[in-house]
Amino acid sequence: MRLSSLPVLMLLSACTASRVSVPPPTGNEVTVFVHGYRGSFLTTADKEQEQERAWVSVGDVLSRGDRSLALPFPGQKPAPRYGALTPDGPVTRFTVLPWVARYDVYKGFLEFGREHLPGFVVFDYDWRQDNRESAKRLCTLLEELAAARGGNVKVNLVAHSMGGLITLHCLRYGTGDDTGEPTWAGARYVKRVVFLGTPFRGAPGMFDDFTLGTQVGRNRALLSPEALFTFASAFQLLPAQSDFFVDASGQPVSFDAYAPGAWVDGGWGVFQDAGLRTEPAYREQLERMLDARAGFARTLAENDEPPPPFRTLAVVGVGHPLIRSFRIIKGQPTFEDPILADGDGSVLAARALPPQPLHVDRLETQADHVGMMADEEVQAAIARFLIGD
């Protein structure tokens, strides 16, 4: 899912990033904001040394870079990478030379939330990790907010992009086991939920990222194919089914994109390096990541559970085409000349509505995937939805 609506974080050359101070919430109503994929700064975790920003620092994006954000796995080949990292608040606003350009990621929304949404709180997480673990952490935060108020609390949730997937998992399963039927265990205190640009049915364009990596400014190392290969979250952004491959004429075709052999034999992602195709550790890592994808997709599938006790608004971006499907040519997938469809530039409109049994109010916006967070009309609609009776 090439989140190009950041314009690759606006090249970030000679840039500065501002902060937004959010005071602790007061009162018995709180609004928790959950950012999306690549949506928080990451810094080195060793507090005995001077902390260094790994995502996103000025120095790293001004050059092609050498270190990646890859997470470790058994048998991983040595390569320059950061060590343990910790989230350090949502990505805010980048200024690319004051007289050239400024791009708002979450700064405008954080300021809006602080001023206009009741008891505004930010949930910060490492967006590389398995979304199921992040969901449990989110639910733990909700329980802590409730406990601090003696159980007398109303919770609103505002979730952007991948943050919506994390939010839905939390609502369905709480902090418990997610192998059984969902019970809305995390929704006990929840009043209303807003999903913005959430790829509930996956993002076919993520395949492009796995193969090419995601260039950030001039940097090709931070989010290289080798890095994405270690992110459970990136795999969990893929569609639940292999329904995004078509034949030369655009008709659906049967193809299993989640068979490990398709990745290894097809040279997808890190397996562009032929030497890795015979490395057992890399095959095992692939299988772990594909299992994480399948397990997470199962937890978000449509089912006949009772409807949840909260109201839901889904903000869907339109007017910004992006990848809908890839063609199978002579029995092999090709990622060149993909078929496009309408969306917000990162999430297809047809894949942006939550699964049954959620019944949602739908709001369309011409703002792109990131721009919708700073769009005044979208912000006003969120405030009306959350504050209304």
C-alpha positions as CSV (number, residue, x, y, z in Angstrom):
1,M,0.0,0.0,0.0
2,R,2.1,2.9,-1.3
3,L,1.0,5.7,1.1
4,S,2.1,8.2,-1.5
5,S,-0.3,10.8,-0.3
6,L,2.4,11.7,2.2
7,P,4.4,12.6,-1.0
8,V,6.8,10.2,0.5
9,L,6.8,12.4,3.6
10,M,7.5,15.4,1.4
11,L,11.1,14.6,0.7
12,L,11.9,15.8,4.2
13,S,15.0,17.7,3.0
14,A,16.1,20.2,5.6
15,C,12.9,19.6,7.5
16,T,11.7,20.1,11.0
17,A,8.9,18.2,12.8
18,S,6.7,19.9,15.4
19,R,5.1,18.5,18.5
20,V,1.6,18.8,19.8
21,S,1.1,18.8,23.6
22,V,-2.0,16.9,24.7
23,P,-2.9,17.3,28.4
24,P,-4.2,14.3,30.4
25,P,-8.0,13.9,30.0
26,T,-10.4,15.1,32.6
27,G,-14.1,14.2,33.0
28,N,-15.9,10.9,32.3
29,E,-15.8,11.0,28.5
30,V,-12.6,10.3,26.6
31,T,-11.8,10.2,22.9
32,V,-8.9,7.9,22.0
33,F,-7.1,8.5,18.7
34,V,-5.4,5.6,17.0
35,H,-2.9,6.5,14.2
36,G,-2.1,4.3,11.2
37,Y,0.7,2.5,9.5
38,R,4.0,4.4,9.7
39,G,2.1,6.9,11.8
40,S,4.4,7.4,14.8
41,F,7.9,8.4,15.2
42,L,10.3,5.6,16.3
43,T,13.3,6.2,18.5
44,T,16.1,4.0,19.8
45,A,15.0,2.4,23.1
46,D,18.4,2.3,24.9
47,K,17.9,5.0,27.6
48,E,21.5,4.7,28.8
49,Q,22.6,6.3,25.5
50,E,21.4,9.4,23.8
51,Q,18.2,8.5,22.0
52,E,18.2,8.6,18.2
53,R,15.2,9.0,15.9
54,A,15.0,6.2,13.5
55,W,11.6,7.1,11.9
56,V,11.8,9.7,10.6
57,S,15.1,11.6,11.0
58,V,16.4,14.4,8.8
59,G,19.8,12.8,8.3
60,D,18.5,9.4,7.2
61,V,16.2,10.8,4.5
62,L,18.8,13.1,2.9
63,S,20.9,10.1,1.7
64,R,20.1,6.7,0.3
65,G,20.8,5.4,3.8
66,D,22.2,2.1,5.1
67,R,20.2,1.1,8.2
68,S,16.7,-0.3,7.9
69,L,13.8,-0.6,10.4
70,A,13.8,-4.4,10.1
71,L,12.8,-6.4,13.1
72,P,15.0,-9.4,14.0
73,F,14.2,-13.0,13.3
74,P,16.1,-16.3,13.7
75,G,18.6,-16.9,11.0
76,Q,18.5,-13.4,9.7
77,K,21.5,-12.4,7.7
78,P,23.7,-9.6,9.1
79,A,22.8,-6.1,7.7
80,P,22.9,-2.6,9.0
81,R,19.7,-2.0,10.9
82,Y,18.5,-0.2,14.1
83,G,18.2,-2.1,17.3
84,A,15.2,-2.0,19.6
85,L,12.9,0.9,18.9
86,T,10.1,2.5,20.8
87,P,7.2,4.7,19.5
88,D,7.6,8.4,20.2
89,G,4.3,10.1,19.4
90,P,2.3,10.5,16.2
91,V,4.1,11.9,13.1
92,T,3.0,15.6,13.1
93,R,3.9,18.2,10.5
94,F,7.0,18.3,8.3
95,T,8.4,21.6,6.9
96,V,10.5,21.1,3.9
97,L,12.3,24.5,3.9
98,P,9.8,27.2,5.0
99,W,9.6,28.7,1.6
100,V,9.1,25.4,-0.3
101,A,6.5,23.1,1.3
102,R,4.8,22.0,4.5
103,Y,2.9,18.8,4.9
104,D,0.5,18.1,7.7
105,V,0.4,14.4,8.7
106,Y,-1.4,14.4,12.1
107,K,-0.5,17.8,13.6
108,G,-3.7,19.5,12.5
109,F,-5.9,16.6,13.7
110,L,-4.1,16.5,17.1
111,E,-4.7,20.2,17.6
112,F,-8.3,19.8,16.6
113,G,-8.8,16.8,18.9
114,R,-7.2,18.6,21.8
115,E,-9.5,21.6,21.4
116,H,-12.8,20.1,20.2
117,L,-13.1,16.4,21.2
118,P,-13.9,15.4,24.8
119,G,-11.0,14.0,26.9
120,F,-8.7,13.6,23.9
121,V,-6.1,10.8,24.3
122,V,-3.5,9.5,21.9
123,F,-2.8,5.7,21.6
124,D,0.8,5.3,20.4
125,Y,2.2,2.0,19.2
126,D,5.0,0.5,17.1
127,W,3.3,0.1,13.8
128,R,5.7,-2.6,12.6
129,Q,4.4,-5.2,15.1
130,D,1.6,-7.7,14.9
131,N,-1.7,-5.8,14.9
132,R,-3.2,-8.3,17.3
133,E,-0.6,-7.3,20.0
134,S,-1.3,-3.6,19.4
135,A,-5.0,-4.3,19.7
136,K,-4.5,-5.8,23.1
137,R,-2.5,-2.8,24.2
138,L,-5.2,-0.5,23.0
139,C,-7.8,-2.4,25.0
140,T,-5.5,-2.3,28.0
141,L,-5.5,1.5,27.7
142,L,-9.3,1.6,27.6
143,E,-9.5,-0.5,30.7
144,E,-7.0,1.8,32.5
145,L,-9.1,4.9,31.5
146,A,-12.2,3.2,32.8
147,A,-10.5,2.1,36.0
148,A,-9.3,5.6,36.7
149,R,-12.9,6.8,36.6
150,G,-14.4,4.0,38.7
151,G,-15.9,2.4,35.6
152,N,-18.0,5.5,34.9
153,V,-16.7,6.4,31.5
154,K,-17.8,6.8,27.9
155,V,-15.2,6.1,25.3
156,N,-15.0,7.4,21.7
157,L,-12.5,5.9,19.3
158,V,-11.2,7.7,16.3
159,A,-9.0,5.5,14.1
160,H,-7.1,6.2,10.9
161,S,-5.9,3.7,8.3
162,M,-4.4,0.6,9.9
163,G,-5.4,2.0,13.3
164,G,-9.0,1.1,12.3
165,L,-8.0,-2.6,12.0
166,I,-6.4,-2.5,15.4
167,T,-9.4,-0.8,16.8
168,L,-11.9,-3.4,15.4
169,H,-9.8,-6.3,16.7
170,C,-9.7,-4.6,20.2
171,L,-13.5,-4.1,20.1
172,R,-14.2,-7.7,19.1
173,Y,-11.9,-9.5,21.4
174,G,-10.7,-7.2,24.2
175,T,-7.4,-8.3,25.8
176,G,-8.4,-12.0,25.7
177,D,-7.9,-14.9,23.3
178,D,-9.0,-14.2,19.8
179,T,-9.3,-17.9,18.6
180,G,-13.0,-18.2,19.5
181,E,-16.0,-16.2,18.3
182,P,-15.9,-12.5,18.8
183,T,-17.9,-11.1,21.7
184,W,-17.4,-7.3,21.6
185,A,-15.3,-7.8,24.8
186,G,-13.5,-4.5,24.2
187,A,-16.6,-2.5,23.7
188,R,-17.9,-2.4,27.2
189,Y,-17.3,1.4,27.6
190,V,-17.4,2.4,24.0
191,K,-20.0,5.0,22.9
192,R,-19.0,5.8,19.3
193,V,-16.3,4.8,16.8
194,V,-15.0,6.7,13.7
195,F,-12.9,4.9,11.1
196,L,-11.1,7.0,8.6
197,G,-9.5,5.5,5.5
198,T,-9.3,2.0,7.0
199,P,-8.5,-0.9,4.6
200,F,-11.0,-3.4,6.1
201,R,-10.7,-5.6,3.0
202,G,-7.0,-5.1,2.5
203,A,-4.8,-3.1,0.2
204,P,-3.7,-4.9,-2.9
205,G,-1.0,-2.2,-3.5
206,M,1.0,-3.5,-0.6
207,F,2.4,-6.1,-3.0
208,D,4.1,-3.2,-4.8
209,D,5.7,-2.2,-1.5
210,F,6.9,-5.7,-0.7
211,T,8.7,-5.9,-4.0
212,L,10.0,-2.4,-4.4
213,G,10.2,-1.2,-0.8
214,T,9.1,2.3,0.1
215,Q,11.5,5.1,-0.8
216,V,11.5,7.9,1.8
217,G,13.0,11.0,0.4
218,R,16.3,9.7,-1.1
219,N,16.4,6.9,1.5
220,R,15.9,3.4,0.2
221,A,17.0,1.5,3.3
222,L,14.6,2.3,6.0
223,L,11.6,0.6,4.4
224,S,13.4,-1.7,2.0
225,P,11.9,-5.0,0.9
226,E,14.1,-6.6,3.6
227,A,12.5,-4.4,6.3
228,L,8.9,-5.0,5.2
229,F,9.6,-8.7,5.2
230,T,9.9,-8.5,9.0
231,F,6.7,-6.4,9.7
232,A,3.7,-8.5,10.6
233,S,1.6,-5.4,10.2
234,A,2.6,-5.0,6.6
235,F,1.5,-8.5,5.8
236,Q,-1.7,-7.9,7.7
237,L,-2.6,-5.0,5.4
238,L,-2.9,-7.4,2.5
239,P,-6.4,-8.5,1.4
240,A,-7.9,-11.5,3.2
241,Q,-8.4,-13.4,-0.1
242,S,-6.4,-13.5,-3.3
243,D,-9.2,-11.7,-5.0
244,F,-7.0,-9.0,-6.6
245,F,-5.5,-11.0,-9.5
246,V,-7.2,-11.0,-12.9
247,D,-6.4,-12.4,-16.4
248,A,-5.2,-10.3,-19.3
249,S,-8.8,-9.1,-20.0
250,G,-9.4,-8.1,-16.4
251,Q,-11.6,-11.1,-15.5
252,P,-11.1,-12.8,-12.0
253,V,-8.7,-15.7,-12.0
254,S,-7.9,-18.4,-9.5
255,F,-4.5,-17.7,-7.9
256,D,-3.2,-18.3,-4.4
257,A,-1.1,-15.3,-3.5
258,Y,-0.5,-16.6,0.0
259,A,1.2,-19.9,-0.9
260,P,4.8,-19.6,0.3
261,G,5.9,-21.1,-3.0
262,A,4.4,-18.2,-4.9
263,W,6.7,-15.8,-3.1
264,V,9.8,-17.9,-3.2
265,D,9.5,-19.2,-6.8
266,G,8.1,-15.9,-8.1
267,G,10.9,-13.9,-6.6
268,W,8.6,-11.6,-4.6
269,G,9.9,-9.3,-2.0
270,V,13.2,-10.4,-0.5
271,F,13.2,-13.4,-2.7
272,Q,14.3,-11.2,-5.6
273,D,17.6,-12.2,-4.2
274,A,18.0,-15.7,-5.6
275,G,20.4,-16.7,-2.8
276,L,17.6,-16.3,-0.2
277,R,15.3,-18.7,-2.0
278,T,17.2,-21.7,-0.6
279,E,17.7,-20.2,2.9
280,P,15.4,-22.2,5.3
281,A,15.3,-19.3,7.8
282,Y,13.8,-17.0,5.2
283,R,11.2,-19.5,4.2
284,E,10.3,-20.0,7.9
285,Q,10.0,-16.3,8.4
286,L,7.8,-16.0,5.4
287,E,5.5,-18.7,6.7
288,R,5.3,-16.9,10.1
289,M,4.3,-13.7,8.4
290,L,1.8,-15.3,6.2
291,D,0.3,-17.1,9.2
292,A,0.1,-13.8,11.1
293,R,-1.7,-12.3,8.0
294,A,-4.2,-15.2,7.9
295,G,-4.8,-15.2,11.6
296,F,-5.5,-11.5,11.7
297,A,-7.8,-11.6,8.7
298,R,-9.9,-14.3,10.4
299,T,-10.5,-12.1,13.4
300,L,-11.9,-9.3,11.2
301,A,-14.0,-11.4,8.9
302,E,-17.8,-10.9,8.5
303,N,-19.9,-13.1,10.7
304,D,-23.4,-13.3,12.3
305,E,-22.4,-12.1,15.7
306,P,-24.9,-9.7,17.4
307,P,-24.4,-6.0,16.4
308,P,-22.1,-4.0,18.6
309,P,-23.4,-1.6,21.3
310,F,-21.8,1.5,19.7
311,R,-22.5,3.7,16.7
312,T,-20.0,3.9,13.8
313,L,-19.0,6.4,11.2
314,A,-16.7,5.4,8.3
315,V,-14.9,8.2,6.4
316,V,-14.2,7.0,2.8
317,G,-11.9,8.9,0.5
318,V,-12.7,9.1,-3.2
319,G,-11.3,10.8,-6.3
320,H,-7.7,9.4,-5.9
321,P,-7.3,6.2,-8.0
322,L,-5.0,3.4,-6.9
323,I,-4.2,-0.3,-7.5
324,R,-7.2,-2.6,-7.5
325,S,-5.7,-5.7,-9.1
326,F,-2.8,-7.2,-10.9
327,R,-2.8,-9.3,-14.1
328,I,-1.8,-12.9,-14.5
329,I,0.1,-13.2,-17.8
330,K,1.0,-16.7,-19.1
331,G,0.3,-18.1,-15.7
332,Q,2.5,-15.7,-13.8
333,P,1.5,-12.5,-12.0
334,T,2.9,-9.2,-13.2
335,F,3.0,-6.1,-11.1
336,E,3.4,-3.9,-14.1
337,D,0.4,-2.1,-15.6
338,P,-2.0,-2.8,-12.7
339,I,-5.7,-2.1,-12.9
340,L,-6.8,1.0,-11.0
341,A,-10.0,1.9,-9.1
342,D,-11.3,4.8,-7.0
343,G,-10.2,5.5,-3.5
344,D,-8.2,7.9,-1.4
345,G,-4.8,7.2,-3.0
346,S,-4.0,4.4,-0.5
347,V,-7.2,2.6,0.3
348,L,-9.8,1.6,-2.3
349,A,-13.3,3.0,-1.6
350,A,-14.7,-0.5,-2.2
351,R,-12.5,-1.9,0.6
352,A,-13.0,0.9,3.2
353,L,-16.2,-0.2,4.9
354,P,-16.2,-2.4,8.0
355,P,-17.5,-5.9,7.9
356,Q,-20.9,-7.1,9.1
357,P,-22.5,-6.9,11.6
358,L,-21.4,-3.3,11.9
359,H,-23.9,-0.8,10.5
360,V,-22.2,2.5,9.7
361,D,-22.9,6.0,8.7
362,R,-20.8,6.7,5.6
363,L,-19.1,10.0,4.9
364,E,-17.3,10.5,1.6
365,T,-14.5,13.0,1.2
366,Q,-12.4,14.2,-1.7
367,A,-9.4,14.5,0.6
368,D,-6.7,11.9,0.2
369,H,-5.6,9.3,2.7
370,V,-3.6,11.5,4.9
371,G,-5.2,14.8,3.9
372,M,-8.6,13.7,5.3
373,M,-7.1,14.0,8.8
374,A,-6.6,17.7,8.4
375,D,-9.7,18.4,6.3
376,E,-12.0,20.9,8.1
377,E,-15.2,19.3,6.8
378,V,-14.1,15.9,7.9
379,Q,-13.1,17.2,11.3
380,A,-16.4,19.0,11.8
381,A,-18.3,15.8,10.8
382,I,-16.4,13.9,13.4
383,A,-17.1,16.4,16.1
384,R,-20.9,16.3,15.3
385,F,-20.9,12.6,15.3
386,L,-19.1,12.2,18.6
387,I,-20.7,15.0,20.5
388,G,-24.3,14.5,19.2
389,D,-26.9,12.7,21.3
